[in-house]
């Protein structure tokens, strides 16, 4: 389990570590206390991935298309 701050991770980093956590938990060869720590870390990683995906979805939703279907720019996301 890495000690990297989850809030500093890219989507790809968080997803890769989340996959490792899930693999360890699925194998079931981790002591109970370590399993609890892994579960907590996994929950943090999952939240980070969801946040990064939501940010990406908001950016994509703000792309403005011209009459020819080509991207012409972006509009500001309200509330950001």
Backbone as ProteinMPNN parsed JSONL, in Angstrom:
{"seq_chain_A": "XXXXXXXXXXXXXXXXXXXXXXXXXXXXXXXXXXXXXXXXXXXXXXXXXXXXXXXXXXXXXXXXXXXXXXXXXXXXXXXX", "coords_chain_A": {"N_chain_A": [[0.852, -1.179, 0.0], [0.641, 2.133, -0.91], [1.998, 5.261, 0.289], [1.289, 7.613, -0.773], [-0.39, 10.722, -1.012], [-3.753, 10.627, -1.584], [-5.236, 12.696, -2.706], [-3.434, 13.935, -4.326], [-3.061, 12.365, -6.467], [-3.237, 11.322, -9.91], [-5.98, 10.388, -12.053], [-5.333, 7.953, -13.285], [-3.273, 6.937, -11.665], [-4.614, 6.602, -9.211], [-6.571, 4.75, -9.967], [-4.998, 2.53, -10.7], [-3.795, 1.863, -8.25], [-6.096, 1.312, -6.79], [-7.016, -0.98, -8.095], [-4.996, -2.757, -7.292], [-5.461, -2.832, -4.536], [-8.043, -3.949, -4.448], [-7.462, -6.449, -5.559], [-5.781, -7.553, -3.56], [-7.571, -7.683, -1.406], [-9.483, -9.43, -2.45], [-8.043, -11.801, -2.67], [-7.83, -12.546, -0.033], [-5.793, -13.106, 1.747], [-4.818, -11.421, 3.644], [-4.155, -10.105, 6.852], [-6.715, -9.285, 9.294], [-6.645, -6.6, 10.43], [-5.004, -5.295, 8.563], [-6.585, -5.641, 6.337], [-8.726, -3.974, 6.933], [-7.463, -1.473, 6.839], [-6.693, -1.494, 4.156], [-9.218, -1.517, 2.953], [-10.193, 0.982, 3.758], [-8.343, 2.647, 2.454], [-8.916, 1.939, -0.157], [-11.522, 2.958, -0.372], [-10.996, 5.706, -0.263], [-9.481, 5.97, -2.601], [-11.363, 5.236, -4.535], [-13.198, 7.327, -4.266], [-11.567, 9.444, -5.138], [-11.161, 8.723, -7.829], [-13.809, 8.912, -8.759], [-14.229, 11.666, -8.421], [-12.32, 12.766, -10.206], [-13.318, 11.745, -12.626], [-15.821, 13.013, -12.721], [-14.986, 15.674, -12.976], [-13.817, 15.544, -15.522], [-16.069, 14.854, -17.077], [-17.586, 17.179, -16.761], [-15.984, 19.033, -18.084], [-16.057, 18.026, -20.706], [-18.773, 18.3, -21.207], [-18.981, 21.008, -21.482], [-17.917, 21.721, -23.899], [-18.207, 23.557, -26.811], [-19.986, 23.267, -29.788], [-19.738, 24.058, -33.241], [-21.811, 25.009, -36.105], [-20.998, 23.238, -38.027], [-20.402, 21.007, -36.618], [-17.938, 20.901, -35.466], [-15.639, 21.41, -32.754], [-15.677, 24.532, -31.227], [-14.836, 25.897, -29.089], [-14.83, 26.401, -25.536], [-17.185, 26.729, -22.886], [-17.433, 28.503, -19.813], [-17.587, 26.598, -16.789], [-20.259, 26.694, -14.667], [-20.12, 27.857, -11.315], [-17.516, 27.11, -10.775]], "CA_chain_A": [[0.0, 0.0, 0.0], [1.45, 3.337, -1.051], [1.745, 6.332, 1.239], [1.013, 8.817, -1.542], [-1.641, 11.396, -0.698], [-4.741, 10.312, -2.612], [-5.668, 13.939, -3.354], [-2.373, 14.359, -5.24], [-2.96, 11.361, -7.521], [-4.007, 11.427, -11.147], [-6.99, 9.337, -12.17], [-4.672, 6.695, -13.632], [-2.558, 6.453, -10.486], [-5.601, 6.154, -8.236], [-7.202, 3.536, -10.48], [-4.032, 1.428, -10.629], [-3.668, 1.428, -6.859], [-7.38, 0.721, -6.401], [-7.014, -2.347, -8.62], [-4.119, -3.541, -6.425], [-6.158, -3.001, -3.262], [-9.122, -4.91, -4.66], [-6.829, -7.761, -5.734], [-5.332, -8.042, -2.261], [-8.745, -8.023, -0.608], [-10.129, -10.604, -3.041], [-7.262, -12.996, -2.345], [-8.177, -12.916, 1.334], [-4.634, -13.573, 2.52], [-4.342, -10.281, 4.409], [-4.703, -10.091, 8.217], [-7.905, -8.464, 9.467], [-6.306, -5.183, 10.604], [-4.514, -4.802, 7.271], [-7.745, -5.612, 5.441], [-9.48, -2.766, 7.258], [-6.69, -0.351, 6.299], [-6.809, -1.571, 2.704], [-10.582, -1.121, 2.599], [-10.274, 2.432, 3.926], [-7.56, 3.241, 1.368], [-9.701, 1.709, -1.367], [-12.645, 3.899, -0.384], [-10.425, 7.007, -0.62], [-9.099, 5.903, -4.007], [-12.609, 5.225, -5.311], [-13.715, 8.692, -4.236], [-10.693, 10.249, -5.997], [-11.482, 8.373, -9.216], [-15.116, 9.486, -9.076], [-14.048, 13.11, -8.528], [-11.62, 13.065, -11.453], [-14.245, 11.463, -13.732], [-16.822, 14.079, -12.745], [-14.322, 16.849, -13.546], [-13.671, 15.319, -16.965], [-17.407, 14.93, -17.671], [-17.992, 18.584, -16.794], [-15.218, 19.683, -19.146], [-16.596, 17.562, -21.987], [-20.112, 18.865, -21.365], [-18.88, 22.434, -21.77], [-17.367, 21.95, -25.236], [-19.18, 24.179, -27.701], [-19.871, 22.818, -31.174], [-20.221, 24.97, -34.274], [-22.847, 24.452, -36.98], [-20.416, 22.138, -38.788], [-20.128, 19.895, -35.718], [-16.568, 20.993, -34.957], [-15.494, 22.13, -31.494], [-15.296, 25.914, -31.452], [-14.34, 26.451, -27.838], [-15.5, 25.9, -24.348], [-17.851, 27.736, -22.07], [-17.072, 28.298, -18.406], [-18.443, 25.767, -15.971], [-20.84, 27.501, -13.586], [-19.796, 27.462, -9.959], [-16.111, 26.747, -10.601]], "C_chain_A": [[0.889, 1.23, 0.0], [1.056, 4.37, -0.001], [1.443, 7.648, 0.543], [-0.34, 9.385, -1.144], [-2.604, 11.185, -1.867], [-5.145, 11.567, -3.384], [-4.634, 14.484, -4.331], [-2.307, 13.453, -6.48], [-3.762, 11.739, -8.758], [-5.052, 10.31, -11.129], [-6.316, 7.978, -12.383], [-3.926, 6.1, -12.441], [-3.536, 5.882, -9.463], [-6.259, 4.848, -8.686], [-6.264, 2.336, -10.376], [-3.887, 0.93, -9.197], [-4.958, 0.791, -6.364], [-7.474, -0.718, -6.891], [-6.136, -3.254, -7.763], [-4.805, -3.841, -5.093], [-7.249, -4.057, -3.391], [-8.553, -6.318, -4.818], [-6.386, -8.37, -4.414], [-6.521, -8.48, -1.406], [-9.442, -9.27, -1.138], [-9.377, -11.883, -2.727], [-7.531, -13.474, -0.927], [-7.016, -13.384, 2.182], [-4.007, -12.451, 3.352], [-4.956, -10.337, 5.808], [-5.834, -9.069, 8.355], [-7.582, -6.979, 9.574], [-5.825, -4.563, 9.3], [-5.654, -4.711, 6.261], [-8.575, -4.354, 5.671], [-8.777, -1.543, 6.685], [-6.778, -0.319, 4.778], [-8.185, -1.102, 2.249], [-10.733, 0.394, 2.68], [-9.527, 3.15, 2.796], [-8.326, 3.099, 0.052], [-10.869, 2.671, -1.484], [-12.157, 5.294, -0.77], [-10.065, 7.049, -2.103], [-10.325, 5.945, -4.918], [-13.189, 6.63, -5.382], [-12.892, 9.601, -5.152], [-11.007, 9.989, -7.467], [-12.816, 8.986, -9.631], [-15.016, 10.999, -9.263], [-13.393, 13.483, -9.851], [-12.513, 12.797, -12.67], [-15.302, 12.551, -13.852], [-16.22, 15.35, -13.341], [-14.201, 16.721, -15.061], [-15.022, 15.426, -17.666], [-17.875, 16.374, -17.787], [-17.254, 19.335, -17.893], [-15.768, 19.306, -20.515], [-17.963, 18.19, -22.239], [-20.071, 20.332, -21.762], [-18.284, 22.736, -23.138], [-18.483, 22.466, -26.138], [-18.929, 23.693, -29.125], [-20.436, 23.862, -32.121], [-21.26, 24.283, -35.142], [-22.332, 23.297, -37.826], [-20.072, 20.933, -37.915], [-18.73, 19.895, -35.143], [-16.553, 21.785, -33.65], [-14.999, 23.541, -31.784], [-14.721, 26.557, -30.197], [-15.065, 25.839, -26.675], [-16.19, 27.062, -23.661], [-17.499, 27.471, -20.624], [-18.073, 27.419, -17.691], [-18.956, 26.636, -14.825], [-20.42, 26.955, -12.234], [-18.356, 27.06, -9.747], [-15.24, 27.966, -10.647]], "O_chain_A": [[1.792, 1.347, 0.828], [-0.058, 4.358, 0.523], [1.349, 8.688, 1.195], [-1.309, 8.649, -0.96], [-2.29, 11.531, -3.006], [-5.372, 11.501, -4.592], [-4.933, 15.407, -5.089], [-1.58, 13.748, -7.428], [-4.81, 12.38, -8.676], [-5.004, 9.408, -10.292], [-6.677, 6.986, -11.75], [-3.95, 4.886, -12.237], [-3.308, 4.803, -8.914], [-6.477, 3.947, -7.876], [-6.693, 1.244, -10.002], [-3.86, -0.276, -8.952], [-4.917, -0.17, -5.596], [-7.964, -1.586, -6.168], [-6.495, -4.408, -7.529], [-4.738, -4.961, -4.588], [-7.365, -4.949, -2.55], [-9.102, -7.274, -4.269], [-6.589, -9.56, -4.173], [-6.476, -9.527, -0.759], [-9.938, -10.081, -0.356], [-9.988, -12.935, -2.538], [-7.468, -14.672, -0.65], [-7.223, -13.996, 3.23], [-2.833, -12.513, 3.718], [-6.154, -10.589, 5.942], [-5.889, -8.097, 7.602], [-8.19, -6.172, 8.871], [-6.194, -3.437, 8.969], [-5.68, -3.806, 5.427], [-9.066, -3.743, 4.722], [-9.425, -0.669, 6.108], [-6.919, 0.747, 4.18], [-8.3, -0.37, 1.266], [-11.32, 1.017, 1.795], [-10.017, 4.138, 2.248], [-8.374, 4.031, -0.752], [-11.174, 3.148, -2.577], [-12.832, 5.994, -1.526], [-10.314, 8.047, -2.78], [-10.317, 6.616, -5.95], [-13.623, 7.072, -6.446], [-13.453, 10.435, -5.862], [-11.108, 10.926, -8.259], [-12.938, 9.52, -10.734], [-15.646, 11.555, -10.162], [-13.846, 14.398, -10.539], [-12.467, 13.55, -13.643], [-15.645, 12.966, -14.959], [-16.876, 16.032, -14.128], [-14.452, 17.678, -15.793], [-15.115, 16.027, -18.737], [-18.487, 16.756, -18.785], [-17.841, 20.184, -18.564], [-15.928, 20.164, -21.383], [-18.273, 18.568, -23.369], [-21.038, 20.844, -22.325], [-18.159, 23.905, -23.503], [-19.563, 21.88, -26.212], [-17.795, 23.707, -29.605], [-21.47, 24.474, -31.851], [-21.56, 23.106, -34.94], [-23.114, 22.469, -38.293], [-19.517, 19.949, -38.405], [-18.368, 18.98, -34.404], [-17.346, 22.707, -33.461], [-14.016, 23.724, -32.503], [-14.176, 27.659, -30.259], [-15.818, 24.877, -26.821], [-15.82, 28.223, -23.837], [-17.287, 26.319, -20.244], [-19.272, 27.488, -17.958], [-18.168, 27.243, -14.099], [-20.37, 25.742, -12.03], [-17.99, 26.696, -8.63], [-14.02, 27.859, -10.517]]}, "name": "protein", "num_of_chains": 1, "seq": "XXXXXXXXXXXXXXXXXXXXXXXXXXXXXXXXXXXXXXXXXXXXXXXXXXXXXXXXXXXXXXXXXXXXXXXXXXXXXXXX"}
